[in-house]
Amino acid sequence: MYTIELQGEELQLLRSALRSYLQAFGHNEADLVQAAKTLILKLPEPVDIKVG
């Protein structure tokens, strides 16, 4: 198991990249589509932290 720490902007970038990655696949890559969807589900929801 690996642990990485991401800032909010980095998490948003990762989510966007995975969604773009998903859109690039067709029906022949069902295993990759499922793996990407599973990974997205593992990501924490972004938390808006406002200072002030």
N, C-alpha and C positions, 0 to 999 in steps of 0.2 A: 504494500500500500504506500502511496505517496501523498504527501500533504504539501500544498502550495498556498501561499497567501496572496490574495489579489485585492487591489484597491477597487472601489466601486466602478471607476471608469474601465478598469481592466476586465472586470466581470462582465460589464455590458459589451465590451469588445469581443470577448470570448463567446458570449451568447449570439451576437450578431454573426460572427464568423461561422459558428456551427450551423446556424439557420441558413446562411448562404451556401455552405457546404452541402446541406440537405437538398437545396433546390437544384444543385448541379447533377444529382443522380437521377437515373431513370429506373424502370422496373427491373432491370437486370442486376441491380446492386442492392437488393432487399436486405442483405446482411449488413451492409454498410449503413443503410438508412436506419435500421433498427439499432445499431451500435451508437450512432450519433444521437438518436432520440433518447436512448438510455442515458447517455452522458449528459444531455441537457437536463434530464430529470434529476440528476445527482447534484446539479449546481444549486447553490442557495439562491433564494430570491433576493434581489437587490434591496438594500435598506437605505432609505433617504435619511441622512443625518444632516441636520441643519444646525449650524452653530450660531448662537446669537441670542 
